[in-house]
Amino acid sequence: MSTALSDLLMRLDLEQVETDVFMGTSPQSGLMRVFGGLVVSQALVAASRTVLGRSPHSLHSYFLLPGDPAQPIRYEVERLRDGGSFGARRCVAKQGDRTIFIMTASFHIEERGLDYAPIMPDAPAPEGLPSIEALAAALGQTLPEGVQRYLQRDRPIELRLVDPSRFAPRAADAPRRTGQRIWMRAKGALPDDPSVHQAILAYLSDMTLLDTSLVPHDRSVFDGAMQVASLDHSIWFHRPFRADDWMLYDEEAVSTQSARGLCRGSLYSASGSLIATVMQEGLIRPKAK
């Protein structure tokens, strides 16, 4: 298990300080704000700890203020409903007297029913693709400095890009790209507890999705010309999975307008099962020159 993954698991093991109140911390990695995926995953852990006999099937959240990595985050859970089949929770994340994030989540007992999902799109197997580290070494100085730093950073999630040319200039006559596909998995074996795998998926679901809104414009979050920030994040969990097995994140830009970008992501297991669907809208504002 990588050091970064071990650190993430430690930060997902929230401290309970009161009934339905939990505290979380952030790594001191030099970032100016808390990574949104960490807040989503910690909020999901907090809400899940107040539910028995049900698993999360959906969550919907809003990022209200950037979190300060130097301060702990207080997660306050409200029990909205506990019915025969479904339960609902609301979680508010605070730093001091500032509310930085809110989430609602719904939980469902395991039931039998109809079963359908779209077929996983074609993609080369992750084992045949270079690691992020090998990609950074091979492309070297041909990549923008921001991309180089991102590829070389120690992270809890292993990434394999299906098409690394997404970061290269596009020829004038080349068809416009509208999305990207990335294989992802935890960088080490995880415990068998399904709630851990759900939290890890919530974490990684925020890693590259908003950047996809810039793909049709031949831009990325690394070019320094855009102010980028997540505004909301929703996840639907469909089928059982392991986050330490390879998952294909098929990401698509849905719309860009009014300095906002909307993206959709579908996560598939290596065997082709649809695991989860993610939607995210964020600020993509061109910086004033």
Secondary structure, 3 states (H helix, E strand, C coil): CCHHHHHHHHHHCCEEEECCEEEECCCCCCCCCCCHHHHHHHHHHHHHCCCCCCEEEEEEEEECCCCCCCCCEEEEEEEEEECCCEEEEEEEEEECCEEEEEEEEEEECCCCCCCCCCCCCCCCCHHHCCCHHHHHHHHHHHCCHHHHHHHHCCCCEEEEECCHHHHCCCCCCCCCCCEEEEEEEECCCCCCCHHHHHHHHHHHCCCCCHHHHHHHHCCCCCCCCEEEEEEEEEEEECCCCCCCCCEEEEEEEEEEECCEEEEEEEEEECCCCEEEEEEEEEEEEECCC
